[in-house]
Amino acid sequence: MSIQFAKPDDYAKSLPANIGAARLPQTYESAKTALANCASIDECQTWADKAAALASYAKQADDDELMKMATRIRDRAIRRAGELLKQIEPQHGKNQNIGGDATTKVLTRKDAAADAGMSRDQMHTALRVANVPQAEFDKQVESANPPTVTALAEQGKKPAPKPVIDLQGRDPGEFNRSLHFVAEFEDYAAAVSKFDLELILPALTPEEVSRVRVAITTIDAAHDRIITRI
């Protein structure tokens, strides 16, 4: 099976015509160089599509090394597309292209992705893969088992914003101490309520009874101080 890669002319001679017969490292190193210098989103997407086809062939041929090469190329192609998309400033909360003429149209990420034949989901996947730190991305892609684009995109998801906490006029230290204080009492109340006292108390030894009495005395003193101030 012959799968022709779309590639820059500068690298055409270094890649075998029959990609099914390609072997590392020459072909993959050439692909890395080409993708690193790629300045076209649609060209990156073409690389990704062809790498996916190559992976399908490798699976049918039971060629593990070819499968890994195809996975690495696709990972890098999708990341490069995401990097190029990130160079376009996101347009949040407004349509930049309402009214005006063609000369005033603003290029959006969505438009650039669509022009490259990418769906909305593919655009977001590429952006998420591009969010993975470069060093971590390289380490994983060059590993013995390179991750799929889906796995990389999952890593590149931005964490949900933390909810805003109302400190109710307290400084963070006061808030933190109060939070732990209330939680400790609630945990204690929950634990005590689970005890089967009719079963436990008759079985206590005199030494254990003494220890419980000391603890109760301490607890009662603290409870008295608390209840008179709240």
LINZIQUI-V299669 format. One record per pair of residues at least 24 apart in sequence whose ideal C-beta (glycine too) atoms are under 10 Angstrom apart, sorted by sequence separation. I is the first residue (numbers start at 1). J is the second residue. D is the distance in Angstrom with one decimal. If there is no record, write none. Layout:
# LINZIQUI-V299669
((I;J;D) (I;J;D))
This chain:
# LINZIQUI-V299669
((7;31;7.7) (10;34;7.7) (11;35;9.7) (50;74;8.7) (51;75;8.5) (85;109;5.1) (88;112;5.8) (125;149;6.4) (128;152;7.6) (129;153;5.3) (131;155;7.9) (132;156;4.8) (5;30;9.6) (8;33;9.2) (48;73;8.1) (49;74;8.7) (51;76;8.7) (52;77;9.4) (84;109;9.7) (85;110;9.5) (87;112;9.3) (88;113;9.4) (125;150;7.6) (128;153;4.1) (129;154;9.6) (131;156;3.5) (132;157;10.0) (5;31;7.6) (8;34;5.4) (11;37;8.9) (47;73;6.5) (48;74;5.2) (51;77;6.1) (52;78;10.0) (127;153;8.6) (128;154;7.6) (129;155;8.3) (130;156;6.9) (131;157;7.7) (7;34;5.5) (8;35;9.5) (10;37;8.2) (47;74;7.7) (48;75;8.9) (50;77;8.6) (51;78;9.0) (82;109;10.0) (85;112;6.3) (122;149;9.5) (125;152;8.7) (126;153;8.2) (128;155;7.8) (129;156;5.5) (131;158;6.9) (6;34;9.8) (7;35;9.4) (48;76;9.0) (49;77;8.6) (84;112;7.8) (85;113;6.4) (125;153;4.6) (128;156;3.4) (5;34;8.9) (8;37;7.2) (47;76;8.0) (48;77;4.0) (84;113;9.9) (124;153;7.8) (125;154;9.7) (127;156;7.5) (128;157;5.7) (8;38;7.4) (47;77;3.8) (48;78;5.2) (126;156;9.5) (127;157;10.0) (128;158;8.2) (7;38;9.4) (8;39;9.7) (19;50;8.0) (46;77;8.2) (47;78;8.8) (48;79;9.7) (81;112;9.6) (82;113;9.9) (85;116;8.9) (125;156;8.7) (127;158;9.7) (188;219;8.7) (8;40;9.3) (19;51;9.5) (22;54;8.5) (44;76;8.8) (45;77;7.4) (48;80;9.1) (81;113;8.2) (84;116;9.0) (121;153;9.7) (124;156;9.6) (44;77;5.0) (45;78;8.3) (47;80;8.1) (48;81;7.0) (85;118;8.7) (124;157;9.4) (19;53;9.1) (20;54;7.7) (43;77;8.8) (44;78;7.3) (47;81;8.6) (8;43;7.8) (19;54;6.0) (44;79;8.6) (45;80;9.8) (46;81;10.0) (81;116;7.2) (6;42;9.3) (7;43;8.5) (44;80;4.8) (45;81;5.9) (6;43;6.5) (20;57;5.9) (28;65;9.9) (43;80;9.0) (44;81;3.8) (81;118;7.3) (90;127;9.3) (6;44;9.9) (19;57;8.3) (20;58;8.2) (31;69;8.1) (35;73;7.5) (38;76;9.3) (43;81;8.8) (44;82;8.7) (85;123;6.5) (185;223;9.7) (6;45;9.5) (7;46;8.9) (19;58;10.0) (27;66;9.6) (31;70;9.8) (34;73;9.5) (38;77;8.0) (41;80;8.6) (42;81;8.7) (44;83;8.8) (85;124;9.6) (6;46;4.1) (7;47;7.6) (23;63;9.8) (28;68;8.9) (32;72;8.1) (35;75;9.8) (36;76;8.0) (40;80;9.6) (41;81;5.2) (44;84;6.8) (78;118;9.7) (82;122;9.9) (86;126;9.0) (5;46;8.3) (6;47;6.6) (20;61;7.3) (24;65;6.4) (28;69;5.0) (31;72;8.1) (32;73;8.1) (35;76;4.8) (39;80;9.3) (40;81;9.2) (41;82;9.2) (43;84;9.6) (44;85;9.5) (81;122;8.4) (82;123;8.4) (85;126;6.0) (86;127;6.4) (185;226;8.7) (5;47;6.9) (23;65;7.1) (24;66;8.9) (27;69;6.9) (28;70;9.4) (31;73;4.9) (34;76;9.5) (35;77;5.8) (38;80;5.3) (41;83;9.6) (42;84;9.9) (81;123;8.4) (82;124;9.2) (84;126;8.6) (85;127;5.7) (6;49;8.6) (7;50;9.0) (20;63;8.3) (22;65;9.6) (23;66;8.0) (34;77;9.5) (35;78;9.8) (37;80;9.3) (38;81;8.4) (41;84;5.0) (82;125;7.9) (83;126;8.5) (6;50;6.3) (22;66;7.1) (24;68;8.1) (25;69;9.0) (28;72;6.3) (32;76;6.4) (35;79;8.3) (36;80;7.3) (40;84;7.7) (41;85;6.5) (78;122;8.2) (81;125;9.2) (82;126;3.6) (83;127;9.1) (86;130;5.6) (5;50;5.0) (21;66;9.1) (24;69;5.8) (28;73;6.8) (31;76;7.3) (35;80;5.0) (38;83;9.3) (39;84;7.1) (81;126;4.4) (82;127;4.8) (85;130;7.4) (86;131;8.5) (181;226;9.5) (4;50;7.6) (5;51;8.1) (20;66;7.4) (23;69;8.3) (27;73;8.8) (31;77;8.4) (34;80;9.6) (35;81;9.4) (38;84;7.8) (41;87;9.8) (80;126;8.5) (81;127;8.9) (82;128;7.2) (83;129;9.1) (84;130;8.7) (3;50;6.3) (19;66;8.7) (22;69;7.1) (36;83;9.9) (41;88;9.4) (78;125;6.6) (79;126;7.3) (82;129;5.2) (83;130;4.9) (3;51;9.3) (5;53;9.6) (22;70;9.5) (24;72;9.2) (28;76;9.4) (39;87;9.8) (78;126;5.1) (79;127;9.9) (81;129;8.4) (82;130;3.0) (4;53;10.0) (5;54;8.0) (77;126;9.1) (78;127;9.8) (79;128;9.7) (80;129;9.3) (81;130;8.0) (82;131;7.7) (3;53;5.5) (19;69;9.4) (78;128;9.4) (79;129;4.7) (80;130;8.1) (82;132;9.3) (3;54;5.4) (19;70;9.0) (78;129;5.1) (79;130;5.4) (83;134;9.7) (1;53;9.2) (77;129;9.7) (78;130;8.4) (79;131;9.5) (1;54;9.3) (3;56;9.3) (76;129;9.4) (79;132;7.6) (3;57;6.4) (19;73;9.9) (75;129;7.2) (1;56;9.6) (2;57;9.6) (79;134;9.0) (1;57;5.2) (1;58;10.0) (75;132;9.7) (79;137;6.5) (1;60;8.3) (79;138;10.0) (1;61;8.0) (76;137;8.7) (75;137;7.8) (76;138;9.4) (79;141;8.5) (75;140;8.3) (76;141;6.7) (75;141;5.0) (3;70;9.5) (74;141;9.9) (75;142;10.0) (5;73;8.4) (41;109;9.7) (45;113;8.6) (49;117;8.4) (72;140;9.9) (73;141;9.5) (72;141;5.2) (42;112;9.1) (46;116;8.7) (48;118;9.2) (71;141;8.1) (72;142;7.4) (76;146;9.8) (79;149;8.7) (82;152;9.8) (41;112;5.8) (42;113;9.5) (45;116;4.9) (46;117;8.3) (72;143;9.6) (75;146;6.3) (78;149;5.1) (82;153;9.1) (41;113;7.0) (44;116;7.6) (45;117;5.7) (74;146;9.2) (75;147;7.2) (77;149;9.0) (42;115;6.8) (43;116;8.3) (45;118;5.7) (68;141;9.7) (73;146;9.7) (75;148;7.9) (79;152;7.6) (41;115;7.5) (42;116;3.7) (44;118;9.3) (48;122;8.6) (68;142;10.0) (71;145;8.9) (72;146;5.0) (74;148;8.4) (75;149;6.0) (78;152;7.8) (79;153;9.9) (82;156;8.2) (41;116;4.1) (42;117;6.3) (68;143;9.4) (71;146;4.6) (72;147;9.8) (74;149;6.1) (78;153;8.2) (40;116;7.8) (41;117;9.1) (42;118;8.4) (68;144;8.0) (70;146;9.4) (71;147;7.8) (75;151;9.4) (41;118;7.4) (45;122;7.6) (48;125;9.9) (68;145;7.7) (69;146;8.9) (71;148;6.7) (75;152;6.2) (79;156;9.2) (48;126;8.6) (68;146;5.8) (71;149;8.4) (67;146;9.3) (45;126;8.5) (41;123;9.3) (44;126;8.1) (41;126;8.4) (55;148;9.5) (52;149;9.0) (51;149;9.6) (48;149;7.9) (32;141;9.5) (32;142;9.8) (28;142;9.9))
